[in-house]
Amino acid sequence: MAHPAQHDHQQHAGHEHGGHRAHAEHADHAGHEGHEKHAHHARAHAGGGVTWKAAAQATLHCLTGCAIGEILGMVLGTAFGLGNGATVVLSVLLAFVFGYALTVRGVLRAGLDVRTAVKVALAADTVSIIVMEIIDNGVMVTVPGAMDAGLGNLLFWVALAGSLALAFVLTVPVNKWMIGKGRGHAVVHAYHQH
């Protein structure tokens, strides 16, 4: 016959053992859920479930830098009386400068060094900026009189706004495809702080 103290000890030991097992199972379950959430998050950024919203946000980020450079280039080219070709070249160069600069600024905040930040920006934005610049400069050159209109002319601003809007709409699918392949702004997501 078991001694009452031994019986209590065995019950207590069983209770502790069961408690530890339940705790371990809970920790394992929580770890599994955390792992699944992380894996889902990684798949979403790597392209497993790229949404149109994510693609639009990436495009809007790129468009912001492009628009600053594009508008500045068009304004300077028009103000200084540069030819259409020189104005387009200036606009394209400034679009790349400002487009890359916004991305570099963002990833520098995540703790990257300047050299790595520049590499990330080049990988993230190059294709998107090229597509946008082809579209918006193509529109500006195609709309009769838009490039020759002065800064005070409504035609200039309507054509420029329309060209940027069209560039945005046509670049979103490109960015969605690129993010889905783990390229473009998917590169930037790896450095975002969550």
C-alpha positions in Angstrom: 0.0 0.0 0.0 1.3 3.4 -0.9 2.2 5.7 1.8 -0.1 8.8 1.8 2.9 11.2 1.4 4.1 9.2 -1.5 0.6 9.2 -3.1 0.4 13.0 -2.7 3.9 13.4 -4.1 3.0 11.2 -7.2 -0.2 13.2 -7.8 1.8 16.4 -7.4 4.5 15.0 -9.8 1.9 13.9 -12.3 0.3 17.3 -12.0 3.6 19.1 -12.7 4.4 16.7 -15.5 1.0 17.3 -17.1 1.3 21.0 -16.6 4.7 21.1 -18.3 3.4 19.0 -21.1 0.4 21.3 -21.6 2.8 24.3 -21.5 5.1 22.7 -24.0 2.2 21.9 -26.3 0.9 25.4 -26.0 4.4 26.8 -26.7 4.7 24.5 -29.7 1.3 25.5 -31.0 2.0 29.2 -30.5 5.4 28.8 -32.2 3.7 26.9 -35.0 1.1 29.7 -35.4 3.8 32.4 -35.3 5.8 30.4 -37.9 2.8 30.1 -40.1 2.0 33.8 -39.9 5.7 34.7 -40.7 5.6 32.2 -43.6 2.4 33.7 -44.9 3.8 37.2 -44.6 7.0 36.2 -46.5 4.9 34.5 -49.2 2.8 37.7 -49.6 5.9 39.8 -50.1 7.6 37.2 -52.3 4.6 37.0 -54.6 2.5 34.1 -53.3 -0.4 36.5 -52.9 0.5 39.9 -54.3 -2.6 42.1 -54.2 -3.4 44.9 -56.6 -3.4 47.2 -53.6 0.3 46.3 -52.8 1.2 46.8 -56.4 -0.6 50.2 -56.5 1.2 51.2 -53.3 4.6 50.3 -54.7 3.7 52.2 -57.9 2.6 55.2 -56.0 5.8 55.3 -54.1 7.8 55.1 -57.4 5.5 57.7 -59.0 6.1 60.2 -56.3 9.8 60.4 -57.0 9.3 60.2 -60.7 6.6 63.0 -60.6 8.9 65.3 -58.6 11.7 64.8 -61.1 9.5 64.8 -64.2 7.6 68.0 -63.2 10.9 69.8 -62.2 12.5 68.8 -65.5 9.5 69.9 -67.5 9.3 73.2 -65.6 13.0 73.9 -65.9 13.1 72.9 -69.6 10.2 75.1 -70.4 11.4 78.0 -68.2 14.9 78.0 -69.8 13.5 77.5 -73.3 15.3 74.2 -73.8 14.3 72.1 -76.9 11.9 69.2 -76.5 14.7 66.6 -76.6 16.8 68.4 -73.9 13.7 68.9 -71.7 12.8 65.2 -72.0 16.4 64.1 -71.1 16.4 66.5 -68.1 13.1 65.2 -66.9 14.1 61.6 -67.2 17.4 62.2 -65.4 15.7 64.0 -62.5 12.9 61.3 -62.4 15.6 58.7 -61.8 17.4 60.8 -59.2 14.3 61.6 -57.2 12.8 58.1 -57.7 16.0 56.4 -56.3 16.4 59.1 -53.6 13.0 58.3 -52.0 13.8 54.6 -51.8 17.3 55.2 -50.5 16.0 57.4 -47.8 13.5 54.8 -46.7 15.9 51.9 -46.5 18.6 54.0 -44.8 16.1 54.4 -42.0 16.0 50.6 -41.7 19.7 50.7 -40.9 21.3 49.9 -44.2 24.6 51.5 -45.2 24.5 53.9 -48.2 26.1 51.5 -50.7 23.6 48.7 -49.9 20.7 51.2 -49.9 21.7 52.4 -53.4 21.8 48.7 -54.6 18.3 48.1 -53.1 17.0 51.2 -54.8 18.4 50.2 -58.2 16.9 46.8 -57.9 13.6 48.0 -56.7 12.9 51.0 -58.9 14.8 50.8 -62.2 12.2 48.9 -64.3 9.3 50.8 -62.8 10.9 54.2 -63.5 11.8 53.2 -67.1 8.2 52.1 -67.8 6.8 55.3 -66.3 9.2 57.6 -68.1 8.5 56.0 -71.5 4.7 56.4 -70.9 4.7 60.0 -69.5 7.3 61.4 -71.8 5.6 59.6 -74.7 2.3 61.3 -73.8 4.0 64.7 -73.5 5.6 64.4 -76.8 2.5 63.0 -78.5 0.0 65.6 -77.3 0.1 68.4 -79.9 1.6 71.6 -78.4 2.1 70.2 -74.9 5.9 70.5 -74.9 5.8 73.9 -76.5 3.1 75.3 -74.1 4.4 77.6 -71.5 4.1 77.1 -67.7 1.1 79.4 -67.7 -0.7 77.4 -70.3 -3.4 74.9 -69.1 -2.5 72.5 -71.9 1.0 72.0 -70.4 -0.4 71.0 -66.9 -3.3 68.9 -68.2 -1.0 66.9 -70.5 1.5 66.5 -67.7 -1.1 65.4 -65.1 -2.6 63.0 -67.7 0.7 61.6 -68.6 1.5 60.8 -64.9 -1.9 59.3 -64.3 -1.6 57.1 -67.4 1.9 56.1 -66.3 0.6 55.1 -62.9 -2.2 53.0 -64.3 0.0 51.1 -66.8 2.8 50.6 -64.4 0.7 48.9 -61.6 0.4 45.6 -63.5 4.2 45.7 -64.2 4.9 46.1 -60.5 2.4 43.4 -59.5 4.2 41.0 -61.8 7.6 42.0 -60.6 6.7 41.7 -56.9 5.2 38.3 -57.7 8.6 37.2 -59.0 10.3 38.6 -55.9 11.7 41.5 -57.8 11.1 45.3 -57.8 9.6 46.5 -54.5 9.7 43.0 -53.1 13.4 43.8 -52.6 12.5 46.8 -50.4 10.0 44.8 -48.3 12.9 42.7 -47.0 14.3 45.8 -45.3 11.0 47.2 -43.9 10.8 47.2 -40.1 7.6 45.4 -39.0 
